[in-house]
Amino acid sequence: MRSLILKIPLALIFIVSVCQFCFSQQNEEGYIIIKEVKIIGNKTTKENIIVREVPLAINDSMIAGGLSDILERTKSNLLNTSLFNFVTVEPVYFDEQHISIYITVEERWYWWPIPIFQIEETNFNSWLENNDFNKVSYGLFLAKENFRGRKEKVMVLLQTGYTEKIGLKYVIPFINKKKTSGLSVNFAYGRNHEVFYSLTNNKRDYFRSKDQYVQKEISAAIGYEIRPKLYFKHNFELEYKNVNVEDSILFYNPSFLSEDKNDMQFFSLSYKIRRDKRNNKNYPIKGSYYDLGLNKSGFSILDKQLHSFYATFHLKKFWQLDDKLYLASSLKIKYSFQDAPFYLMRGLGQGNDLVRGYELYVVNGENFGVFKSQLRYGLLEDKTFNVKSLRSNKFNKIPLSIYLGTYFDAGYVDSKRVATHGFLENELMLGGGVSLDFVSYYDMVLRTEFSVNRFNEKGLFLHFIAPI
């Protein structure tokens, strides 16, 4: 018993000595402690919305050598909220060990009555080829970003032209105190005099009626988002859709909807998990991103003939090789477990899922894979121009970056419906070229690319989103 009594204080002395040694080692290695996070410049945005994006907390400690990475990551996180045009993150030292983090933000303009001029084609380049103004939708898009200063969005769409459409969307990113979950609701009604009903030689086939609406569509969706960690998100969405087409569409393509029907209503359930550590989500040059998604349409509730189920995987990686030299690559794969009608089928050639050099083609199929790579050099990076003629401080400071690049893409579409498609399904597609990209504020990107594909077809193409 006496030996036990003697051992206890000796053990305590040993533990205290070890703690003192560790603490002294931390000090020798230059550990610092965060004592304050100060937010400056947020006139609309609530402070807790900004703090949610900061990857550190009060009384956190770190090695001093890692501070610059934390400050850069904080800046990237805040810019990726799309709430601010400019962000600066700076340390202020109380002494050698204790610091304050000063975050200064310049908020964006949050009210957007935007005129709509939308090209109803696979992409801008295919529209330029035909120059058909009947395939233009126009109207007014009303949006209130950062509603109530809580990063909420309220959007109203009033559109006519090629697609006559009304829509309403409300996004609440945080519905709990921990700010780890959010909700969104969406409703839209649209109708068209013209419909893309099939493909011939990988070009779109259209049917048009001046007197009748050949397609009408109603959709309503509710989404739920879980964000347990700063860079992870889980998204769930349940959507109801009702599609009605004229019999003429079925005459040209009986498989347009399910089972030769001109009316289809169904539920879709989708899930996506993503990890996003890009420095800028609109035009990243450093960091990484991946997502895994599942989508199921048709549950034998409204349409017993519809059974569509597919999975997607998307991986992106960005490296800084030198002071102004960057490398980017991505891989996207889609695999269908169940077949889908033509209305729901998506391959390559629509949106950003394409092999550069094949912008004028649509390659539909059940499964696809596409690889992209690009080497970029920063001719001009983060240069800010002050335009004194613009009095509003939301617009008179214009950031601009310009990147010169070269790229190589490869893609493959696996399709069992080659009879209705063309010559690019089940064939390897290769493309490459040179690019000049312009990046500015309010998420504006302009890409000019001169591409050559496997068939030695050449062209100058324009895009308005980042290539990877």
Secondary structure as GFF3:
##gff-version 3
##sequence-region A 1 468
A	DSSP	alpha_helix	2	28	.	.	.	ID=ss1
A	DSSP	beta_strand	31	40	.	.	.	ID=ss2
A	DSSP	alpha_helix	47	51	.	.	.	ID=ss3
A	DSSP	beta_strand	61	63	.	.	.	ID=ss4
A	DSSP	three_ten_helix	64	66	.	.	.	ID=ss5
A	DSSP	alpha_helix	67	79	.	.	.	ID=ss6
A	DSSP	beta_strand	84	93	.	.	.	ID=ss7
A	DSSP	beta_strand	98	107	.	.	.	ID=ss8
A	DSSP	beta_strand	111	119	.	.	.	ID=ss9
A	DSSP	alpha_helix	124	130	.	.	.	ID=ss10
A	DSSP	three_ten_helix	133	135	.	.	.	ID=ss11
A	DSSP	beta_strand	136	147	.	.	.	ID=ss12
A	DSSP	beta_strand	152	161	.	.	.	ID=ss13
A	DSSP	beta_strand	163	172	.	.	.	ID=ss14
A	DSSP	beta_strand	181	192	.	.	.	ID=ss15
A	DSSP	beta_strand	194	200	.	.	.	ID=ss16
A	DSSP	beta_strand	203	208	.	.	.	ID=ss17
A	DSSP	beta_strand	215	226	.	.	.	ID=ss18
A	DSSP	beta_strand	232	245	.	.	.	ID=ss19
A	DSSP	alpha_helix	247	252	.	.	.	ID=ss20
A	DSSP	three_ten_helix	258	260	.	.	.	ID=ss21
A	DSSP	beta_strand	263	276	.	.	.	ID=ss22
A	DSSP	beta_strand	287	297	.	.	.	ID=ss23
A	DSSP	beta_strand	308	320	.	.	.	ID=ss24
A	DSSP	beta_strand	325	338	.	.	.	ID=ss25
A	DSSP	three_ten_helix	342	344	.	.	.	ID=ss26
A	DSSP	beta_strand	367	386	.	.	.	ID=ss27
A	DSSP	beta_strand	397	414	.	.	.	ID=ss28
A	DSSP	three_ten_helix	418	420	.	.	.	ID=ss29
A	DSSP	beta_strand	429	440	.	.	.	ID=ss30
A	DSSP	beta_strand	445	453	.	.	.	ID=ss31
A	DSSP	beta_strand	458	463	.	.	.	ID=ss32
###
